Amino acid sequence: MKTSSILGLVLIALLVGGMADAKMYPLGLNVTPAQMNATAKDIALASSKLTASAYTYPTSWDWRSVKDKNWVTPIEDQKDCGACVAFATVGVGEATLKILGNDSTKNPDLSERFLFEHGGGNCNSGAQFERMLSAFENPGTVNATCAPYYPDTSTCPNWQSDLTKLNSYTTIKTAADAKQWIATKGPVMAGMIVYTDFFDYTGGIYSYQYGDVAGNHAITLIGYNDPGGYWIGKNSWSTEWGDNGYFKIAYGECGIGSDFYFYGETFGATPPPVTQTGAEIDTTGSLKAEIYNGSGKDLGQTDKFLDLTAGAYNVNIKKSGYVDYPLSFTVTQNQTYKTTVTLSVVPPTPQSNITMPVAGKLYSQITYTTSGYNASAVLWVNNKRIRTVAQMKKYRGIYLIGSFAKGTVVNFVLVGEPNTTDIKQIGYSSWSVNMGNNHEKFFITRR
């Protein structure tokens, strides 16, 4: 079934105009089969030593939308020259500079042509990873305005004062380490085997379907998605190719992370992770409680990101049925304060029960109230609201609670006081009930 599908696709191409008319794009990663074989063995060995506990990266990442901002510079076009290694090297460097400067609005535009020529590149034979990265360290590269891309081959006279140099580069041997680097420092450079069907990619998650090997290619990986099982790549074939110049490629495809190393770049100090200024207060069990500041303003819910300005916060976490949780924390600029709290269920209110010895009606009368009582506390009997303490104190009347059959358990709860209860039977059908730290006393009789 798969063979028939492939033949059908090839036949369509021939009918439209022949395979000679199929669009081709330049590659340019110069690596020998022996080098790829040695790299594959080294990667397999490094991968066998991995432990999951050593990694804390998120399940997905895309540098085009971190903190709702794009930290990737625009798509470029290597045209008909095999300069992909220079474009990938510069693409990683430009994004890393933006992240290091913590300014997504700036788009450094470094010269791929200057770097390509100083890294031993040739439009026909391409270039190698390590030579290009070493050239980025020394002499570096200039701005694109100083050394424009082909067919222009001019270089500004003061180019030595216009250099940007790489501090160092890191060879990354496993996909897990690459994801860790991407999520904390910036994009990485990678290599891939290109099949001719990749030239026809227009969107979705690419995996090899048909065609021959066209060659090896250098790309910039700007993100990944573990739930979807794919890398997010930035290419150098203009915005007319692929998904506006970008692509998604399934894990395990085209030798990414298995036949080629990943490469990370560092300028000066290691770039700090770009995170949002705010807080994420999770609750055990994801209870989604409300968060209030000292003035009673609702700041939002737990278990999701809160966009807060930098500063100190004293908050109260509230949820119906749970004890309030006070929390103090400090939010730092471009950092997310994270913590997890465990809310405690409000303990059940102590209750008093009376078992009716015979069928009849129960009445209540408040006979004594000490100072310090909660006037708004409410007496409930068998889940029925009777009245507040203030009302009973004011009228001192005898109130009908209700009619009950013999053996019925009559439950008394005083809502609004930290209850301690003391119920005593003072007659065949009379009881004394002390509730609310003995602030309220009721006599219950059957008449």
C-alpha positions as CSV (number, residue, x, y, z in Angstrom):
1,M,0.0,0.0,0.0
2,K,2.8,2.4,0.9
3,T,4.6,1.6,-2.4
4,S,1.5,2.4,-4.5
5,S,1.2,5.7,-2.7
6,I,4.8,6.6,-3.4
7,L,4.5,5.7,-7.1
8,G,1.4,7.8,-7.4
9,L,3.2,10.8,-6.0
10,V,6.1,10.3,-8.5
11,L,3.6,9.9,-11.4
12,I,1.9,13.2,-10.5
13,A,5.3,15.0,-10.6
14,L,6.1,13.6,-14.0
15,L,2.7,14.6,-15.4
16,V,3.0,18.1,-14.1
17,G,6.4,18.7,-15.8
18,G,8.9,16.0,-15.1
19,M,11.3,15.3,-12.3
20,A,13.7,17.7,-13.8
21,D,11.4,20.6,-13.0
22,A,11.1,19.6,-9.3
23,K,12.4,22.4,-7.0
24,M,15.8,21.8,-5.5
25,Y,17.5,23.7,-2.7
26,P,21.2,24.1,-1.8
27,L,22.8,22.1,1.0
28,G,26.4,22.3,2.0
29,L,27.3,20.3,5.2
30,N,30.6,18.6,4.3
31,V,31.0,15.4,6.4
32,T,32.4,12.0,5.3
33,P,30.6,8.7,5.9
34,A,33.5,7.7,8.3
35,Q,32.9,10.8,10.4
36,M,29.2,10.2,10.5
37,N,29.8,6.6,11.6
38,A,32.2,7.6,14.4
39,T,29.8,10.3,15.6
40,A,26.9,7.9,15.6
41,K,28.9,5.5,17.9
42,D,29.8,8.3,20.2
43,I,26.2,9.5,20.5
44,A,25.0,6.0,21.2
45,L,27.5,5.6,24.0
46,A,26.6,9.0,25.5
47,S,22.9,8.2,25.3
48,S,23.4,4.9,27.1
49,K,24.7,6.7,30.1
50,L,21.8,9.1,30.4
51,T,19.7,9.3,33.6
52,A,16.3,10.9,33.5
53,S,16.7,12.5,36.9
54,A,19.5,14.7,35.5
55,Y,17.1,16.7,33.3
56,T,14.5,19.3,34.2
57,Y,13.6,20.8,30.9
58,P,9.9,21.5,30.0
59,T,8.0,19.1,27.7
60,S,7.9,21.7,24.9
61,W,9.7,24.9,23.9
62,D,9.7,27.3,21.0
63,W,11.9,30.4,21.0
64,R,9.5,32.2,18.7
65,S,7.0,32.5,21.6
66,V,8.9,32.6,24.9
67,K,7.3,35.2,27.2
68,D,5.0,35.8,24.2
69,K,8.0,37.3,22.3
70,N,10.1,36.1,19.3
71,W,13.7,35.6,20.1
72,V,14.7,34.2,16.7
73,T,16.0,36.5,13.9
74,P,14.3,36.5,10.5
75,I,14.6,33.7,7.9
76,E,17.5,34.1,5.5
77,D,18.2,32.7,2.0
78,Q,21.5,31.0,1.2
79,K,20.4,31.1,-2.5
80,D,22.5,28.8,-4.8
81,C,25.5,28.5,-2.4
82,G,26.2,25.6,-0.1
83,A,26.6,27.9,2.9
84,C,24.1,26.2,5.2
85,V,26.7,25.8,8.0
86,A,27.4,29.5,8.1
87,F,23.7,30.3,8.1
88,A,23.0,27.8,10.9
89,T,26.0,29.0,12.9
90,V,24.9,32.7,12.6
91,G,21.2,31.8,13.2
92,V,22.1,30.3,16.6
93,G,24.5,33.2,17.4
94,E,22.0,35.9,16.6
95,A,19.2,34.3,18.7
96,T,21.6,33.7,21.6
97,L,22.7,37.4,21.5
98,K,19.1,38.5,21.8
99,I,18.5,36.2,24.7
100,L,21.7,37.2,26.4
101,G,20.7,40.9,26.0
102,N,17.1,40.1,27.2
103,D,15.8,42.2,24.3
104,S,13.5,40.5,21.8
105,T,13.0,43.7,19.8
106,K,16.6,43.8,18.5
107,N,17.5,41.6,15.5
108,P,21.3,41.5,15.1
109,D,22.1,40.8,11.5
110,L,25.6,39.2,11.2
111,S,27.3,38.4,8.0
112,E,27.1,34.7,6.9
113,R,29.3,35.4,3.9
114,F,32.2,36.8,6.0
115,L,32.0,33.8,8.3
116,F,31.7,31.3,5.5
117,E,34.8,32.6,3.7
118,H,36.9,32.7,6.9
119,G,35.6,29.2,8.0
120,G,37.0,27.6,4.8
121,G,33.6,27.5,3.1
122,N,33.1,27.0,-0.7
123,C,29.8,27.3,-2.5
124,N,30.3,24.1,-4.4
125,S,31.8,21.9,-1.6
126,G,30.2,23.5,1.5
127,A,31.8,23.6,4.9
128,Q,32.3,21.8,8.2
129,F,30.8,22.4,11.6
130,E,34.0,22.8,13.7
131,R,35.9,25.0,11.2
132,M,32.9,27.3,11.0
133,L,32.5,27.5,14.7
134,S,36.3,28.1,15.2
135,A,36.1,30.9,12.7
136,F,33.3,32.4,14.7
137,E,35.6,32.4,17.7
138,N,38.4,34.0,15.7
139,P,38.3,36.2,13.8
140,G,34.5,36.3,14.4
141,T,32.1,37.9,11.9
142,V,31.0,41.4,11.0
143,N,27.5,42.9,10.5
144,A,25.8,42.1,7.2
145,T,26.0,45.7,6.2
146,C,29.7,45.5,6.3
147,A,29.9,42.2,4.3
148,P,26.7,41.6,2.4
149,Y,25.8,38.2,1.0
150,Y,26.5,37.0,-2.5
151,P,26.5,38.2,-5.3
152,D,28.0,41.1,-3.4
153,T,31.6,40.3,-2.3
154,S,32.6,43.6,-0.8
155,T,33.7,44.2,2.8
156,C,33.8,47.5,4.6
157,P,37.3,49.0,5.2
158,N,36.9,49.2,9.0
159,W,35.7,45.6,9.3
160,Q,38.1,44.8,12.2
161,S,36.2,47.2,14.5
162,D,32.9,45.6,13.5
163,L,33.6,42.1,14.6
164,T,31.3,39.9,16.8
165,K,33.2,37.0,18.3
166,L,31.9,33.7,19.8
167,N,33.2,33.1,23.3
168,S,33.0,29.3,22.9
169,Y,31.0,26.5,21.5
170,T,29.8,23.3,23.1
171,T,29.5,19.9,21.4
172,I,26.2,18.4,22.6
173,K,26.0,14.6,22.2
174,T,22.4,13.7,23.2
175,A,18.9,14.8,22.4
176,A,18.2,15.2,26.1
177,D,21.2,17.6,26.5
178,A,20.1,19.5,23.4
179,K,16.6,20.1,24.8
180,Q,18.1,21.2,28.1
181,W,20.3,23.7,26.3
182,I,17.5,24.9,24.1
183,A,15.1,25.5,27.1
184,T,17.7,27.3,29.2
185,K,20.2,29.0,26.9
186,G,19.0,29.2,23.3
187,P,18.8,27.4,19.9
188,V,21.4,24.9,18.8
189,M,22.9,23.9,15.4
190,A,22.3,20.4,14.1
191,G,22.9,18.4,11.0
192,M,20.4,16.3,9.0
193,I,20.4,14.0,6.0
194,V,18.1,15.5,3.3
195,Y,16.0,13.4,1.1
196,T,14.4,14.9,-2.0
197,D,10.9,14.8,-0.5
198,F,12.1,17.3,2.1
199,F,12.3,19.9,-0.7
200,D,8.5,19.6,-1.1
201,Y,7.7,20.2,2.6
202,T,5.0,22.8,3.1
203,G,3.9,22.1,6.7
204,G,3.1,19.6,9.4
205,I,5.5,17.2,11.0
206,Y,8.0,15.9,8.4
207,S,9.1,12.2,8.2
208,Y,10.7,10.6,5.2
209,Q,8.3,9.2,2.6
210,Y,10.0,9.0,-0.7
211,G,13.0,10.1,-2.7
212,D,16.8,9.7,-2.7
213,V,19.4,11.2,-0.5
214,A,20.2,14.7,-1.7
215,G,23.0,15.4,0.8
216,N,23.7,16.7,4.3
217,H,22.4,20.0,5.6
218,A,23.0,22.3,8.6
219,I,20.0,23.7,10.4
220,T,19.1,25.7,13.5
221,L,16.8,24.0,16.1
222,I,14.8,26.6,17.9
223,G,12.5,24.3,19.9
224,Y,11.0,20.9,20.4
225,N,7.8,19.2,21.4
226,D,7.8,16.0,23.4
227,P,4.0,15.3,23.3
228,G,4.1,15.7,19.5
229,G,7.4,14.0,19.1
230,Y,9.2,16.6,16.9
231,W,11.9,19.2,16.6
232,I,11.2,22.8,15.5
233,G,13.7,23.9,12.9
234,K,14.7,27.2,11.2
235,N,16.0,26.7,7.6
236,S,17.9,29.0,5.3
237,W,15.9,28.5,2.0
238,S,13.9,31.8,2.3
239,T,10.3,32.1,3.6
240,E,8.9,30.7,0.3
241,W,10.0,27.2,1.4
242,G,8.3,25.1,4.1
243,D,6.2,26.8,6.8
244,N,7.4,30.4,6.1
245,G,10.9,29.1,6.3
246,Y,10.4,26.9,9.4
247,F,9.7,23.2,9.7
248,K,8.8,20.5,12.2
249,I,10.6,17.1,11.9
250,A,9.8,13.9,13.8
251,Y,12.2,12.7,16.4
252,G,14.5,10.0,14.9
253,E,14.3,11.3,11.4
254,C,17.2,12.2,9.0
255,G,20.0,11.5,11.5
256,I,19.2,14.5,13.7
257,G,20.7,13.6,17.1
258,S,21.9,10.2,15.9
259,D,24.4,10.8,13.1
260,F,25.3,14.4,13.8
261,Y,26.1,16.3,17.0
262,F,24.3,19.3,18.2
263,Y,26.2,22.5,18.9
264,G,25.5,25.3,21.4
265,E,27.1,28.7,21.3
266,T,28.1,31.0,24.2
267,F,28.9,34.7,24.2
268,G,30.6,35.9,27.4
269,A,28.7,34.7,30.4
270,T,26.2,31.8,29.9
271,P,22.9,33.4,28.9
272,P,20.4,33.2,31.7
273,P,17.0,31.6,30.9
274,V,14.4,34.0,29.8
275,T,11.4,33.6,31.9
276,Q,8.3,35.6,32.8
277,T,8.2,38.1,35.7
278,G,5.6,36.7,38.0
279,A,4.7,33.7,40.2
280,E,3.3,30.2,39.8
281,I,1.8,28.9,43.1
282,D,0.7,25.4,42.6
283,T,-1.5,23.5,45.0
284,T,-1.2,19.8,45.8
285,G,-4.0,18.2,43.8
286,S,-4.5,21.3,41.6
287,L,-7.3,22.8,43.7
288,K,-7.3,26.1,41.8
289,A,-7.7,28.4,44.8
290,E,-7.9,32.2,44.7
291,I,-4.9,34.4,45.6
292,Y,-5.6,37.7,47.4
293,N,-3.1,40.4,48.4
294,G,-3.1,42.3,51.7
295,S,-5.7,44.8,50.4
296,G,-8.1,42.0,49.5
297,K,-7.5,42.3,45.7
298,D,-7.8,39.0,43.8
299,L,-4.5,38.5,42.0
300,G,-5.8,35.3,40.2
301,Q,-5.8,31.6,40.7
302,T,-3.2,29.1,41.7
303,D,-1.9,26.4,39.4
304,K,-1.2,28.8,36.6
305,F,1.2,31.7,35.8
306,L,0.5,35.1,37.5
307,D,1.8,38.1,35.7
308,L,3.2,40.2,38.6
309,T,5.6,43.1,38.8
310,A,8.9,42.6,40.6
311,G,8.6,43.1,44.4
312,A,7.7,41.5,47.7
313,Y,4.2,40.0,48.2
314,N,2.2,38.9,51.2
315,V,-0.8,36.9,50.0
316,N,-3.6,34.8,51.3
317,I,-4.7,31.7,49.4
318,K,-8.3,31.0,49.8
319,K,-10.7,28.2,48.8
320,S,-14.1,27.3,50.1
321,G,-13.9,24.4,52.5
322,Y,-10.1,24.9,53.1
323,V,-8.1,26.7,55.7
324,D,-6.6,30.0,54.4
325,Y,-2.9,29.7,53.5
326,P,-0.8,32.9,54.1
327,L,2.3,33.1,51.9
328,S,5.2,35.6,51.6
329,F,7.5,35.6,48.5
330,T,9.6,37.9,46.3
331,V,9.3,38.2,42.6
332,T,12.5,39.0,40.7
333,Q,12.6,40.7,37.3
334,N,12.6,38.2,34.4
335,Q,12.2,35.3,36.8
336,T,9.2,33.2,37.9
337,Y,8.8,32.5,41.6
338,K,7.5,28.9,41.9
339,T,6.3,27.0,44.9
340,T,3.8,24.3,45.8
341,V,1.5,24.6,48.8
342,T,-0.8,22.0,50.5
343,L,-4.1,23.3,51.6
344,S,-5.8,21.8,54.6
345,V,-9.5,20.9,54.7
346,V,-11.5,22.9,57.3
347,P,-12.1,20.5,60.1
348,P,-15.7,19.5,60.6
349,T,-17.6,21.7,63.1
350,P,-18.1,19.8,66.4
351,Q,-21.7,18.7,66.7
352,S,-24.2,17.8,69.4
353,N,-26.7,15.1,68.9
354,I,-30.0,14.3,70.8
355,T,-31.9,11.1,70.3
356,M,-35.6,11.6,70.8
357,P,-36.8,9.2,73.6
358,V,-40.4,9.6,72.4
359,A,-42.1,11.3,69.4
360,G,-42.8,15.0,69.9
361,K,-41.8,18.6,69.3
362,L,-38.5,20.2,70.4
363,Y,-38.2,23.8,71.5
364,S,-35.2,25.9,72.2
365,Q,-34.6,28.9,74.5
366,I,-31.5,30.8,75.1
367,T,-31.2,31.4,78.8
368,Y,-27.6,32.7,79.3
369,T,-25.1,34.5,77.2
370,T,-21.6,35.6,78.4
371,S,-19.7,38.5,76.9
372,G,-17.5,37.9,73.8
373,Y,-20.0,35.9,71.8
374,N,-20.3,36.0,68.0
375,A,-23.6,37.6,67.4
376,S,-23.7,36.4,63.8
377,A,-23.2,32.8,64.7
378,V,-26.1,30.7,63.4
379,L,-27.8,27.7,65.0
380,W,-28.5,24.9,62.6
381,V,-30.6,21.9,63.5
382,N,-30.6,18.9,61.2
383,N,-29.3,21.2,58.4
384,K,-32.1,23.7,58.9
385,R,-31.2,27.3,59.8
386,I,-32.9,28.3,63.0
387,R,-31.6,31.9,63.8
388,T,-28.6,33.9,64.8
389,V,-27.3,34.2,68.4
390,A,-28.1,37.9,68.2
391,Q,-31.7,37.2,67.4
392,M,-32.1,34.6,70.2
393,K,-30.4,37.0,72.7
394,K,-32.7,39.8,71.7
395,Y,-36.0,38.1,71.9
396,R,-35.3,35.4,74.5
397,G,-38.3,33.6,73.1
398,I,-39.1,29.9,73.0
399,Y,-38.7,28.7,69.4
400,L,-40.1,25.6,67.8
401,I,-37.3,23.6,66.3
402,G,-39.5,20.9,64.8
403,S,-41.4,17.7,65.2
404,F,-39.4,14.4,65.4
405,A,-40.3,10.8,65.6
406,K,-39.1,8.5,68.4
407,G,-35.5,7.5,68.0
408,T,-34.7,10.4,65.6
409,V,-31.2,11.8,66.0
410,V,-31.4,15.6,66.2
411,N,-28.2,17.3,65.3
412,F,-27.2,20.8,66.6
413,V,-24.4,22.8,64.9
414,L,-23.4,26.4,65.7
415,V,-21.8,27.9,62.6
416,G,-19.5,30.8,63.1
417,E,-17.8,29.8,66.4
418,P,-14.9,27.4,67.0
419,N,-17.2,25.0,68.7
420,T,-16.7,23.1,71.8
421,T,-19.9,21.3,72.8
422,D,-21.2,20.0,76.1
423,I,-24.6,18.4,76.1
424,K,-26.2,17.1,79.2
425,Q,-29.6,15.6,79.7
426,I,-31.3,17.3,82.6
427,G,-34.6,15.6,82.4
428,Y,-36.5,12.8,80.6
429,S,-37.0,15.2,77.6
430,S,-34.9,18.2,78.5
431,W,-31.2,18.9,77.6
432,S,-28.7,21.6,78.3
433,V,-26.4,22.4,75.4
434,N,-23.3,24.6,75.8
435,M,-21.8,25.7,72.4
436,G,-19.2,28.2,71.1
437,N,-16.6,28.1,73.8
438,N,-19.5,28.3,76.3
439,H,-20.5,31.7,75.1
440,E,-24.0,30.4,74.2
441,K,-26.2,28.1,76.3
442,F,-29.5,26.6,75.1
443,F,-32.1,24.6,76.9
444,I,-33.8,22.1,74.7
445,T,-37.2,20.7,75.8
446,R,-39.9,18.5,74.4
447,R,-43.4,19.8,74.9
